[in-house]
Every structure is written in C-alpha cells, then in structure tokens.
C-alpha cells in the first residue's frame, strides 16, 4: 500500500532548503511492526525456534520499520528516487526502552538512490546505489528470508533479456568480531556479487527465478599475516525456484539451493546468505529444498505451509554432517469479514554428526490457536490483532523451559502485526 503524505512533504520542505530545492511533491510512507504482551509459566512470553516451528504465538519482541521515499527528480522518462528506512527492536518489557538504557536498538536499514529511464529502451530497468534490502525472498509464517543478500552496494536490476529480466549487484556484508583473540582489526570485510534472472515462464501459470551469489572475504594485510579464521575462502550459493498458480487462487513454490564454504551453514540454519567466518569452513558444502504454498480450501478456510529439508557437511572443524527437517502449517477460518480463527502447528528435527563420532540432536514442536481481527478475509491481510495460546515442547534436549527444569511450557498473549 502506498500513501502520499503531502503535508509531511510540505513540512520537510519548509525546514530544509535542500529538500525544497528538489521540488518534492509527495512522500511515500511504508512500514511494518509487530508488538504485544504475553506471559508464560516461565514469566515473560518464551520464544522457541520460531524459524523452525513457526512464529504465531512464538514472538516476544517489539519490532518496527518506518520507510520514507520520494521521487526527487523527473523529466521525460528519467526519474531519481530516494528511499530510506529506520528500524527499532526491543523486548517490549517497559515504557522507557531506549539506547540509553541499552534495552532498545535503532538501525538505519535502507538509504539508497534508484534511477530509472537511463537504460535505452528499458523504462523499468533500475540503476541503484546505497544501502537497501535487496530482492529478499521471504517465508512469512516462519519469519525466514531464505535468499537475502542485503547491505550497502550498487547495481542494475530488471534489465529485460529474453522472456525475463537480469539483475546484477555488488553488496558489502562484513563480519564483526570474528576472532575473540584479537582486540583490534577483528572485523572481516566480505563482498558479494549477486546475479539473478527472473521471469521465465516455462508453461501457463508458472514462473521462475535463478541466481548465483559469490562471497569474497577480503582480509587486510595484517589479517593475512595473522591467518586463522581470516583465511576464509570464497564461497558460492546457487538458488533456483519455480512457482505455480493453481486452482481457485492457490499457489505453490519449490526452491532448490546449493552452497559452499562459509555460505553452506545457511542450508541448515534457515539463513539467507550470511557468511560464517567464525569457523573453519574450507571443506563445507550444503543444499536445501523448500516447498511452500497457499491453498484456499473454501472461501472461508485456507492453508499455508512451509517444508524445509536441509543438509550441510563440514560446516565447522568439529562437525561432519548436519541435517534439518522442518514443517510448519497454518490454517485460517474466516468467521466474518473481520474475525478469523487461526491454528498453527510446527515441528523440526536436527542432527549433527561430529567427526569424533558423537552426535548432537535438536527437536521440538509448537501448537498455537488464536482468534484474530483483520482488515479483510485474505490470508495475508493486515493489520491483524490476535489473542493466542501456544504450547511449546523441546522433545530432544529437554529442560529448555521453567528455569531449565521442564521440557515444555505455555504461552498466552495478544499481538498486533501490520504492514502498509
């Protein structure tokens, strides 16, 4: 949804000669937030493996993003657009959360320039530079972005080529404090080259996207002399996905990914492309298969699911093999245009086989029921206010709850989620 804030633009222009000179006639306002209150038998609401068992009734934070953008120049077919975003996250525990009290964090998430109309014969092509969320691919019900190379960078995207479009970007994603033995110079510069091709439709109702991400650690001369974890090698992540529209508005997507070196751990961590420079990953490889879909069974009843199978080998110097299986399903029944019932069930099993012959297992389940108010009957319609109850169970390690005395707990609460 895009809102034109003429009043805000006028106020900003009056207080800033620079903005006034740019002749901004409107500001686009977007955002996201989630917040609420909850309680469990552990005290505050407990969050347990939400990327593997599902997020509904399993989120304890307050998080928000505010995005302001504007077309600051347009002449004929050429336009310049400035985009910005700030974020805030806290545990939602009190009224006076701030950076002063060290219980809230604020960040500059996006600040970039996007230029259209300078690629001959291709009005939708964009030349960009700055800091941005770069074409992130999301699995909403587990709050995971399985393809996410974001940060400061530059590139050109949506350049028409055959039946689809090409995008190429250079993005920086450094790793901080990678070696506790070093007091200074322990941040490792890492650059990503990202190339994608999207839009090819092999048959009716289907569309595809393919991409390659090449991560290049770039140590300083001093870090090369020190060696150790700074000897991280270049890694690659390959992604291919196919989506299919089906009967009565249902859809399904299958994703295949392969990764090496420091990118391999993403295949079992539910990551989207961050580079692990904290372990020896010179032999690491991994792959992941994801299937997700939305099925409207009737006009009032619909289902959404995410299935993940991941495998990674030698992602640390002590680990031989790691395997992950996760399945989350959410059902929604619309009682009226604004009132809905929601149920979500999720579970996962993960096993690490170590090189010394030992094993480490993780696994658990979550069951949630909720009654919600939303601004319409669509499955993803927001804003939404929910009253929920969740049962969490750690079926492998145990003793994860109630001050490490029990393997299960209950969450009760109210949460609001919105985007616009």
Secondary structure, 3 states (H helix, E strand, C coil): CCEECHHHHHHHHHHCHHHHHCCCCCCEEEEEEEEEEEEECCEECCCCCHHHHCCCCCCCCEEEEEEEEEEEEEECCEEEEEEEEEEEEECCCCCCCCCCCCCEEEEEEEEEEEEECCCCCCCCCEEEEEEECCCCEEEHHHCEEEECCCEEEEEEEEEEECCEEEEEEEEECCECCCCCCCCCCCCECEEEEEEEEECCCCCCCEEEEEEEEEEEECCCHHHHHHCHHHHCCCEEEEEEEEEEECHHHCEEEEEEEEEEHHHCCHHHHCCCCCCCCCCCCCCCEEEEEEEEEEEECCCCEEEEEEEEEEEEECCCCCEEEEEEEEEEEEEEEECCCCEEEEEEEEEEEEEEEECCCCEEEEEEEEEEEEEEEECCCCCCCCCEEEEEEEEEEECCCCCCECCCCECEEEEEEEEEEEEC
